[in-house]
């Protein structure tokens, strides 16, 4: 039973990790605490329903379509809304993300209606035995897909010019601008990449959730402890934090009951904040005075 919970927790944690990665990327690069990230994941799930179920695309074409649409939507979020918020107060920007979340919920209600959709079944739904535990194929596919996407993301982040620009702006925007880097383009790419990862998380979570409805936005909040545990300024920490929170949730669900999943996960976040306010791998920002 524990092995089964561990594998299921790692699959769930992988989804949390990719969602938390986008959350941390936006915060690290733009200093925006994006409270609409759960709605972005929900949007990815509904787009997956459109492309995989309504249009009948196979998994890979559907994945490309979801990522492309989310990338475009990320560019719209930056150029249409967040670009105009540059220089505004922290809470004004947070309220703007809450407004975006509210608009997304309303638009999904208008275009998809209040009726919940069944979970996605494009990926294999069978099981196999390993070490006496029953493991779902979909869990292993989710782990492999997230691992591949995370490796591609970090390769882009480390070895490409745009990845170098993102890291430079995240470290020191003034020095980056002085070296000829355009922060506006970096912010646009950051939002596009973050929404693409939220879309990937939404597509994958649509295969393991009970139903696709507006309650999926809560997954964004459940990925928030993953980002905090790892550190809001650490991309690698968000991956580890997601896996840790996913495993903890699954063990709490298996041994204590479903109602304990979220309390246990947020309790772990509180403990980490008491011991290390910046998260396990977060860094302290020092200012000269």
TAKABEL-V757427 format. One record per pair of residues at least 12 apart in sequence whose C-alpha atoms are under 10 Angstrom apart, sorted by sequence separation. I is the first residue (numbers start at 0). J is the second residue. If there is no record, write none. Layout:
i,j
I,J
I,J
This chain:
i,j
21,33
22,34
49,61
50,62
80,92
123,135
124,136
125,137
126,138
164,176
168,180
225,237
226,238
228,240
229,241
248,260
251,263
22,35
48,61
50,63
51,64
123,136
124,137
167,180
168,181
169,182
224,237
225,238
226,239
227,240
228,241
229,242
247,260
248,261
250,263
251,264
22,36
47,61
50,64
51,65
81,95
122,136
123,137
124,138
168,182
201,215
204,218
223,237
225,239
226,240
227,241
229,243
247,261
248,262
21,36
22,37
46,61
47,62
50,65
80,95
81,96
122,137
123,138
164,179
165,180
167,182
201,216
222,237
225,240
226,241
228,243
229,244
245,260
248,263
249,264
46,62
49,65
80,96
121,137
122,138
164,180
165,181
169,185
224,240
225,241
228,244
244,260
247,263
248,264
19,36
47,64
48,65
120,137
123,140
163,180
164,181
165,182
168,185
169,186
201,218
223,240
224,241
225,242
244,261
247,264
248,265
18,36
46,64
47,65
122,140
164,182
167,185
168,186
200,218
201,219
222,240
223,241
225,243
226,244
246,264
18,37
43,62
46,65
47,66
80,99
122,141
161,180
165,184
166,185
200,219
222,241
224,243
225,244
244,263
245,264
45,65
46,66
76,96
164,184
165,185
221,241
224,244
225,245
244,264
247,267
18,39
44,65
164,185
165,186
223,244
243,264
244,265
18,40
43,65
46,68
163,185
197,219
222,244
42,65
43,66
46,69
76,99
161,184
162,185
165,188
221,244
222,245
244,267
161,185
165,189
221,245
243,267
244,268
43,68
43,69
162,188
42,69
161,188
162,189
221,248
161,189
240,268
40,69
39,69
39,72
39,73
228,264
224,261
228,265
227,265
240,278
221,260
225,264
228,267
229,268
240,279
152,192
221,261
224,264
225,265
227,267
228,268
239,279
240,280
220,261
223,264
224,265
227,268
228,269
230,271
237,278
239,280
222,264
223,265
224,266
225,267
226,268
227,269
228,270
229,271
230,272
236,278
237,279
221,264
224,267
225,268
228,271
236,279
237,280
152,196
221,265
224,268
227,271
228,272
233,277
236,280
237,281
220,265
223,268
224,269
227,272
230,275
232,277
233,278
235,280
236,281
230,276
231,277
232,278
233,279
234,280
235,281
149,196
224,271
228,275
230,277
231,278
233,280
234,281
148,196
228,276
229,277
230,278
231,279
232,280
233,281
227,276
228,277
229,278
230,279
231,280
232,281
233,282
31,81
227,277
228,278
229,279
230,280
231,281
232,282
145,196
148,199
227,278
228,279
229,280
230,281
231,282
232,283
29,81
226,278
227,279
228,280
229,281
230,282
232,284
225,278
227,280
228,281
31,85
145,199
224,278
227,281
144,199
145,200
226,281
29,85
32,89
31,89
32,90
34,92
35,93
145,203
30,89
31,90
33,92
34,93
35,94
38,97
141,200
144,203
32,92
33,93
34,94
35,95
36,96
39,99
61,121
31,92
32,93
33,94
34,95
35,96
36,97
38,99
39,100
42,103
142,203
30,92
31,93
32,94
33,95
34,96
35,97
38,100
41,103
42,104
45,107
49,111
58,120
141,203
33,96
34,97
35,98
36,99
37,100
38,101
41,104
58,121
140,203
141,204
169,232
32,96
33,97
34,98
35,99
36,100
38,102
39,103
42,106
57,121
58,122
31,96
34,99
35,100
38,103
39,104
42,107
56,121
57,122
138,203
141,206
33,99
34,100
35,101
38,104
41,107
45,111
55,121
137,203
141,207
33,100
35,102
52,119
35,103
48,116
51,119
52,120
138,206
38,107
48,117
51,120
52,121
137,206
138,207
48,118
51,121
137,207
45,116
48,119
44,116
47,119
44,118
44,119
122,203
153,234
124,206
153,235
119,202
123,206
124,207
118,202
119,203
121,205
122,206
119,204
120,205
121,206
118,204
119,205
120,206
149,235
118,205
119,206
120,207
117,205
118,206
119,207
116,205
117,206
118,207
119,208
149,238
118,208
119,209
117,208
118,209
119,210
117,209
118,210
119,211
146,238
116,209
117,210
118,211
115,209
116,210
117,211
118,212
115,210
116,211
117,212
115,211
116,212
114,211
115,212
85,183
114,212
115,213
113,212
114,213
115,214
112,212
113,213
82,183
111,212
82,186
108,212
78,183
81,186
82,187
107,212
108,213
77,183
78,184
81,187
107,213
77,184
78,186
105,213
77,186
78,187
81,190
104,213
74,184
77,187
76,187
77,188
74,186
75,187
77,189
78,190
104,216
74,187
77,190
73,187
74,188
76,190
77,191
73,188
74,189
75,190
76,191
73,189
74,190
75,191
100,216
70,187
73,190
74,191
70,188
72,190
73,191
74,192
76,194
70,189
71,190
72,191
73,192
70,190
71,191
73,193
74,194
69,190
70,191
71,192
73,194
69,191
70,192
72,194
73,195
68,191
69,192
70,193
71,194
72,195
67,191
69,193
70,194
71,195
3,128
13,138
66,191
69,194
70,195
3,129
6,132
66,192
68,194
69,195
70,196
2,129
3,130
6,133
7,134
10,137
11,138
14,141
67,194
68,195
69,196
2,130
3,131
4,132
6,134
7,135
10,138
13,141
14,142
17,145
66,194
67,195
69,197
70,198
2,131
3,132
4,133
6,135
9,138
10,139
13,142
16,145
17,146
20,149
66,195
69,198
2,132
3,133
4,134
7,137
8,138
9,139
10,140
11,141
12,142
13,143
14,144
65,195
66,196
68,198
69,199
0,131
1,132
2,133
3,134
7,138
10,141
11,142
13,144
14,145
17,148
66,197
67,198
0,132
2,134
3,135
6,138
7,139
9,141
10,142
13,145
17,149
20,152
63,195
66,198
0,133
6,139
9,142
10,143
13,146
16,149
65,198
66,199
65,199
7,142
10,145
6,142
13,149
29,165
62,198
63,199
65,201
66,202
28,165
62,199
65,202
27,165
28,166
27,166
28,167
29,168
30,169
28,168
29,169
62,202
24,165
27,168
28,169
61,202
62,203
24,166
27,169
28,170
26,169
27,170
28,171
29,172
25,169
28,172
58,202
24,169
43,194
47,198
51,202
42,194
43,195
46,198
47,199
29,182
43,196
44,197
45,198
28,182
39,193
40,194
43,197
44,198
47,201
48,202
39,194
40,195
42,197
43,198
44,199
46,201
47,202
29,185
39,195
40,196
41,197
42,198
43,199
44,200
45,201
46,202
47,203
28,185
29,186
36,193
39,196
40,197
41,198
43,200
44,201
45,202
48,205
28,186
29,187
36,194
39,197
40,198
43,201
44,202
47,205
38,197
39,198
40,199
41,200
42,201
43,202
44,203
29,189
37,197
38,198
40,200
41,201
42,202
43,203
44,204
45,205
25,186
28,189
29,190
36,197
39,200
40,201
41,202
43,204
44,205
27,189
28,190
36,198
39,201
40,202
43,205
44,206
25,188
26,189
38,201
40,203
41,204
48,211
25,189
37,201
40,204
41,205
24,189
25,190
40,205
24,190
25,191
45,211
25,192
44,211
45,212
21,189
22,190
24,192
25,193
44,212
45,213
21,190
24,193
25,194
21,191
23,193
41,211
42,212
45,215
21,192
22,193
41,212
42,213
44,215
20,192
21,193
22,194
41,213
20,193
21,194
41,214
42,215
19,193
21,195
22,196
41,215
42,216
18,193
21,196
22,197
38,213
40,215
41,216
17,193
18,194
20,196
21,197
37,213
38,214
39,215
40,216
41,217
18,195
19,196
20,197
37,214
38,215
39,216
40,217
41,218
17,195
18,196
19,197
37,215
38,216
40,218
41,219
17,196
18,197
21,200
37,216
38,217
40,219
16,196
17,197
18,198
36,216
37,217
38,218
39,219
17,198
18,199
19,200
35,216
36,217
37,218
38,219
14,196
15,197
17,199
18,200
36,218
37,219
38,220
14,197
17,200
18,201
36,219
37,220
16,200
17,201
35,219
36,220
37,221
14,199
15,200
34,219
35,220
37,222
14,200
34,220
36,222
37,223
13,200
14,201
36,223
14,202
11,200
14,203
15,204
34,223
13,203
14,204
13,204
11,203
10,203
11,204
10,204
11,207
10,207
22,219
32,231
7,207
18,218
19,219
22,222
23,223
18,219
19,220
22,223
30,231
19,221
20,222
23,225
30,232
15,218
18,221
19,222
23,226
14,218
15,219
18,222
19,223
22,226
23,227
27,231
28,232
15,220
17,222
18,223
19,224
20,225
21,226
26,231
27,232
15,221
16,222
19,225
20,226
23,229
25,231
26,232
27,233
15,222
16,223
18,225
19,226
23,230
24,231
25,232
26,233
27,234
14,222
15,223
18,226
19,227
23,231
24,232
15,224
16,225
20,229
22,231
23,232
24,233
12,222
15,225
16,226
19,229
23,233
24,234
15,226
20,231
23,234
19,231
22,234
23,235
12,225
16,229
20,233
21,234
23,236
24,237
20,234
23,237
19,234
20,235
22,237
20,236
21,237
17,234
19,236
20,237
16,234
19,237
20,238
16,235
18,237
19,238
16,236
17,237
18,238
20,240
16,237
17,238
19,240
20,241
15,237
16,238
19,241
15,238
16,239
18,241
14,238
15,239
16,240
17,241
13,238
15,240
16,241
17,242
12,238
13,239
15,241
16,242
12,239
13,240
14,241
15,242
16,243
12,240
13,241
14,242
15,243
16,244
12,241
13,242
15,244
16,245
11,241
12,242
13,243
15,245
10,241
11,242
12,243
13,244
14,245
9,241
10,242
11,243
12,244
13,245
8,241
9,242
11,244
12,245
13,246
8,242
9,243
11,245
12,246
8,243
9,244
10,245
11,246
12,247
8,244
9,245
10,246
12,248
8,245
9,246
11,248
12,249
7,245
8,246
9,247
11,249
6,245
7,246
8,247
10,249
5,245
6,246
8,248
9,249
4,245
5,246
7,248
8,249
4,246
5,247
7,249
8,250
4,247
6,249
7,250
4,248
5,249
8,252
4,249
5,250
3,249
4,250
3,250
4,251
1,249
4,252
1,250
4,253
0,250
3,253
4,254
1,253
0,253
1,254
0,254
